[in-house]
Amino acid sequence: MRSSSSARIAVAALAAAACAPNGAPTDAAREASNDAGVASARADARDASTPTPRPDAAPRTDVAPETSRACAALALCDDFEHAAVGGPPDPTKWTVGAPDVTGTGALAVDDAQHHSGARSVKVTGQGGYSNHIFFTNADVIATLGPVVWGRFYVRLSDALGDGHVTFLAMKDTSDGGKHLRLGGQSQILMWNRESDDATLPDLSPAGIALSEPLPTGRWLCVELTVDEGAGTMQTWVDGAEIAGLHLDATPTPDVDDQWLRRADWRPALADFALGWESYAGQAMTLWFDDVALDAARIGCL
């Protein structure tokens, strides 16, 4: 069972009262943050029992819809059932490559693991900066309008490490073609803005406690929404919103204050890529299934 969002928010409120928000450290500085303070914040988040609401949070939907919307009704939906095992995903929907450079990373349709049906996409992600591998759809996301919703299932072989990694990248044409990236660092799920290395949440002990490590060896439903006009984002795992990944218009210490230092951030997303990028050496085997994009919430199957 995951710890409750209210418990994590209580930890953040206490920590914010005790110290000023952290600055905008480099990847290398953040990778050194796995210290006793981080461990203490994580332990406090697990043990906290008195909920403290985030005062500036906008109303939100914290639980997944009871049913997901039908695949045929969505702008993009792929369960990979019609692609050949050992080959690439449907080339009419996906191209295989990387936003930066490719190396020894690989991906192919696989029948050893699947969330639905009998097939998924297996990504053999290697460590090191020259081993990026993704499958990308560049046709749909820009057609959805100002509010983008995504849903995919992912299964990880290993826990996220301390170093920065990415498994979802979306090109932002309003930010010089740099990427909006979802992945991990400091052992938790986090967003990263490539152009200035801002993170959501802040990678302070209190910010880290407001996100979650991702479980391994089972399928996880990841949902996200990006409002390009408002410059806001939300992220859910298995129907529960991750408090530290809630970006709204009001800076919140240890959550989105670092991100909002660029007050005019309004993304224009041009593609949607799933795979593996490691900047600090972590390798990972992961599988993706039931990938969907639309202009409204899709829900978990």
C-alpha positions as CSV (number, residue, x, y, z in Angstrom):
1,M,0.0,0.0,0.0
2,R,1.3,3.5,-0.8
3,S,1.5,6.1,2.1
4,S,-1.3,8.6,2.0
5,S,-1.0,12.0,0.2
6,S,-2.1,13.8,3.4
7,A,0.7,12.2,5.4
8,R,3.3,13.3,2.9
9,I,1.8,16.8,2.9
10,A,2.1,17.0,6.6
11,V,5.8,16.3,6.4
12,A,6.3,18.9,3.8
13,A,4.5,21.6,5.8
14,L,6.7,21.0,8.9
15,A,9.9,20.9,6.8
16,A,9.0,24.1,5.0
17,A,8.5,25.9,8.3
18,A,11.9,24.9,9.4
19,C,14.0,25.8,6.4
20,A,14.0,27.9,3.3
21,P,13.3,26.3,-0.1
22,N,16.4,24.8,-1.9
23,G,17.9,26.4,-4.9
24,A,18.2,24.9,-8.4
25,P,21.0,22.4,-8.1
26,T,22.7,20.6,-10.9
27,D,22.1,16.9,-11.6
28,A,25.4,16.1,-9.9
29,A,24.4,18.1,-6.7
30,R,21.1,16.4,-6.5
31,E,22.5,13.0,-7.0
32,A,24.5,13.6,-3.8
33,S,21.3,14.2,-1.8
34,N,20.7,10.6,-0.6
35,D,21.8,11.4,2.9
36,A,20.4,11.0,6.4
37,G,18.1,14.0,5.9
38,V,16.4,12.3,2.9
39,A,16.1,9.0,4.8
40,S,14.6,10.8,7.8
41,A,12.1,12.7,5.6
42,R,11.0,9.5,3.9
43,A,10.6,7.8,7.3
44,D,8.6,10.7,8.6
45,A,6.3,10.6,5.6
46,R,5.6,6.9,6.1
47,D,4.8,7.4,9.8
48,A,2.9,10.7,9.8
49,S,-0.7,10.3,10.8
50,T,-2.1,13.8,11.1
51,P,-3.2,15.2,7.7
52,T,-2.3,18.7,6.8
53,P,-3.9,20.0,3.6
54,R,-1.8,21.9,1.1
55,P,-3.3,25.4,1.5
56,D,-2.9,26.6,-2.1
57,A,-3.9,23.5,-3.9
58,A,-6.6,23.8,-6.6
59,P,-9.4,21.3,-6.5
60,R,-8.4,18.1,-8.2
61,T,-9.5,14.5,-8.9
62,D,-7.4,12.3,-6.6
63,V,-8.9,9.0,-7.8
64,A,-9.0,7.3,-11.1
65,P,-12.3,7.1,-12.9
66,E,-14.2,3.9,-12.2
67,T,-13.8,2.8,-15.8
68,S,-11.4,3.7,-18.5
69,R,-12.6,5.1,-21.8
70,A,-12.8,2.7,-24.8
71,C,-9.6,2.5,-27.0
72,A,-11.5,3.3,-30.2
73,A,-12.7,6.7,-28.7
74,L,-9.1,7.9,-28.0
75,A,-6.8,10.0,-30.1
76,L,-4.0,7.5,-29.7
77,C,-4.4,4.0,-28.2
78,D,-2.1,1.0,-28.6
79,D,-2.0,-2.3,-26.8
80,F,0.7,-3.7,-29.2
81,E,-1.4,-6.8,-30.0
82,H,-1.1,-6.4,-33.8
83,A,2.7,-6.0,-33.9
84,A,5.1,-9.0,-34.4
85,V,6.9,-10.3,-31.4
86,G,10.6,-9.4,-31.7
87,G,9.9,-6.5,-34.0
88,P,9.2,-2.8,-33.5
89,P,5.8,-1.4,-32.4
90,D,3.4,-0.4,-35.2
91,P,5.4,1.9,-37.6
92,T,2.3,3.8,-38.6
93,K,2.1,5.0,-35.0
94,W,5.7,4.9,-33.6
95,T,9.3,5.5,-34.7
96,V,12.2,4.0,-32.8
97,G,15.2,6.1,-31.9
98,A,16.1,8.7,-29.2
99,P,15.7,12.4,-28.6
100,D,19.5,12.6,-28.2
101,V,21.7,9.7,-29.1
102,T,21.3,5.9,-29.4
103,G,23.7,3.2,-28.4
104,T,23.3,-0.3,-27.1
105,G,19.8,0.2,-25.7
106,A,17.1,-1.8,-27.5
107,L,13.4,-2.3,-27.6
108,A,11.0,-4.7,-29.3
109,V,7.5,-6.1,-28.9
110,D,7.5,-8.9,-26.3
111,D,5.1,-11.7,-25.2
112,A,6.8,-12.6,-21.9
113,Q,5.1,-9.7,-20.1
114,H,1.8,-7.9,-20.8
115,H,-0.7,-5.9,-18.9
116,S,-3.6,-6.7,-21.3
117,G,-3.8,-9.1,-24.2
118,A,-0.6,-11.0,-24.8
119,R,2.1,-8.4,-25.8
120,S,3.8,-5.3,-24.6
121,V,6.9,-3.3,-25.6
122,K,10.1,-4.4,-23.8
123,V,12.8,-1.8,-23.4
124,T,16.3,-3.0,-22.5
125,G,17.7,0.3,-21.2
126,Q,21.5,0.6,-20.7
127,G,23.4,2.8,-18.4
128,G,25.4,5.8,-19.6
129,Y,24.5,8.9,-21.6
130,S,25.0,7.4,-25.1
131,N,22.5,4.6,-24.8
132,H,19.1,6.3,-25.1
133,I,16.2,4.3,-26.7
134,F,12.6,5.4,-27.2
135,F,9.5,4.7,-29.3
136,T,7.9,8.0,-30.3
137,N,4.6,9.2,-31.6
138,A,4.9,12.7,-33.2
139,D,1.4,12.9,-34.9
140,V,-1.1,13.1,-32.1
141,I,-0.1,15.2,-29.1
142,A,0.0,18.6,-30.9
143,T,-3.6,18.0,-32.2
144,L,-5.2,17.6,-28.8
145,G,-5.5,21.3,-27.9
146,P,-4.3,23.1,-24.8
147,V,-5.0,20.2,-22.4
148,V,-3.1,16.9,-22.9
149,W,-3.9,13.7,-21.1
150,G,-1.7,10.6,-21.2
151,R,-2.0,7.1,-19.8
152,F,0.3,4.2,-19.9
153,Y,1.2,1.0,-18.0
154,V,4.8,0.4,-17.1
155,R,6.6,-2.5,-15.3
156,L,10.2,-1.9,-14.0
157,S,12.7,-4.6,-13.3
158,D,14.6,-2.6,-10.6
159,A,14.0,0.3,-8.2
160,L,14.8,3.8,-9.4
161,G,18.2,4.8,-8.2
162,D,19.8,8.1,-7.0
163,G,20.9,9.2,-10.4
164,H,18.7,11.0,-12.9
165,V,16.8,8.8,-15.5
166,T,14.0,9.4,-17.9
167,F,11.3,7.0,-19.3
168,L,9.0,9.6,-20.8
169,A,10.1,12.5,-22.9
170,M,8.0,15.1,-24.7
171,K,9.6,17.7,-27.0
172,D,8.6,21.3,-26.1
173,T,8.7,23.6,-29.1
174,S,8.2,26.7,-27.0
175,D,11.4,25.8,-25.1
176,G,13.8,25.5,-28.0
177,G,12.9,21.9,-28.6
178,K,14.1,20.8,-25.2
179,H,12.2,18.0,-23.5
180,L,9.8,17.8,-20.6
181,R,10.8,14.6,-18.9
182,L,9.2,12.2,-16.5
183,G,11.5,9.7,-14.7
184,G,13.4,9.3,-11.5
185,Q,16.1,10.8,-9.3
186,S,16.9,10.4,-5.5
187,Q,14.9,7.1,-5.8
188,I,11.5,8.8,-6.5
189,L,9.3,9.6,-9.4
190,M,9.9,13.2,-10.6
191,W,9.6,15.6,-13.6
192,N,12.6,17.4,-15.1
193,R,12.7,20.3,-17.5
194,E,15.7,19.8,-19.7
195,S,16.4,23.4,-20.6
196,D,17.2,24.6,-17.0
197,D,17.2,21.3,-15.1
198,A,14.3,22.3,-12.8
199,T,12.7,19.4,-11.0
200,L,9.2,18.7,-9.7
201,P,9.2,18.3,-6.8
202,D,12.3,20.1,-5.5
203,L,14.9,17.5,-4.6
204,S,15.1,18.6,-0.9
205,P,14.4,16.0,1.8
206,A,10.8,17.4,2.2
207,G,10.2,17.5,-1.5
208,I,11.5,13.9,-2.0
209,A,9.1,12.8,0.8
210,L,6.2,14.2,-1.3
211,S,6.8,11.8,-4.1
212,E,7.1,8.0,-4.3
213,P,9.5,5.3,-5.3
214,L,8.0,3.1,-8.0
215,P,7.3,-0.5,-7.1
216,T,9.0,-3.2,-9.2
217,G,7.9,-6.4,-10.7
218,R,4.3,-5.4,-11.3
219,W,2.3,-3.2,-13.7
220,L,1.7,0.4,-12.7
221,C,-0.9,2.7,-14.3
222,V,0.7,6.1,-14.8
223,E,-1.6,9.0,-15.7
224,L,-0.6,12.6,-16.4
225,T,-2.1,15.8,-17.6
226,V,-0.4,19.0,-18.9
227,D,-2.4,22.2,-19.4
228,E,-0.3,24.0,-21.9
229,G,-2.2,27.3,-21.6
230,A,-2.0,27.5,-17.9
231,G,1.4,25.9,-17.5
232,T,0.2,23.3,-14.9
233,M,0.6,19.5,-14.5
234,Q,-0.6,16.6,-12.4
235,T,0.5,13.0,-12.2
236,W,-1.2,9.9,-10.8
237,V,0.1,6.3,-10.1
238,D,-2.6,3.6,-9.8
239,G,-5.2,6.3,-9.5
240,A,-3.6,8.2,-6.6
241,E,-2.2,11.7,-7.3
242,I,1.4,12.2,-6.3
243,A,1.3,15.4,-4.2
244,G,4.9,16.4,-5.0
245,L,4.2,16.3,-8.8
246,H,1.3,18.8,-8.7
247,L,2.3,22.0,-10.5
248,D,-0.1,24.9,-10.2
249,A,0.2,28.7,-10.4
250,T,1.2,29.3,-6.8
251,P,4.8,28.5,-5.7
252,T,4.8,25.9,-2.9
253,P,8.0,25.3,-1.0
254,D,9.7,22.0,-1.8
255,V,7.1,21.2,-4.5
256,D,6.9,23.7,-7.5
257,D,8.7,26.9,-6.3
258,Q,11.8,26.0,-8.2
259,W,9.8,25.2,-11.4
260,L,7.9,28.4,-11.1
261,R,11.0,30.6,-11.1
262,R,10.3,30.6,-14.8
263,A,7.0,32.3,-14.5
264,D,6.2,32.3,-18.2
265,W,6.6,28.5,-18.8
266,R,3.9,27.5,-21.2
267,P,4.8,24.2,-23.0
268,A,3.9,23.4,-26.6
269,L,4.3,19.6,-26.8
270,A,5.2,18.1,-30.1
271,D,5.7,14.4,-29.5
272,F,5.4,11.6,-26.9
273,A,8.2,9.2,-26.4
274,L,8.5,6.2,-24.0
275,G,11.8,4.3,-23.3
276,W,14.9,4.8,-21.3
277,E,17.5,7.5,-20.8
278,S,20.2,7.3,-18.1
279,Y,22.5,10.2,-17.2
280,A,24.2,8.6,-14.3
281,G,24.7,4.9,-15.4
282,Q,21.6,3.1,-14.2
283,A,20.5,0.3,-16.6
284,M,16.8,-0.9,-16.5
285,T,14.6,-3.4,-18.2
286,L,11.0,-2.1,-18.4
287,W,7.9,-2.9,-20.3
288,F,5.1,-0.6,-21.6
289,D,1.5,-1.5,-22.5
290,D,-1.9,0.1,-23.1
291,V,-0.5,3.5,-24.1
292,A,-3.0,6.3,-24.8
293,L,-3.3,10.0,-25.4
294,D,-6.4,12.2,-25.5
295,A,-7.8,15.6,-24.7
296,A,-9.8,14.3,-21.7
297,R,-8.9,11.9,-18.9
298,I,-8.6,8.3,-20.0
299,G,-8.6,6.3,-16.8
300,C,-6.9,3.0,-15.8
301,L,-8.1,-0.3,-17.2
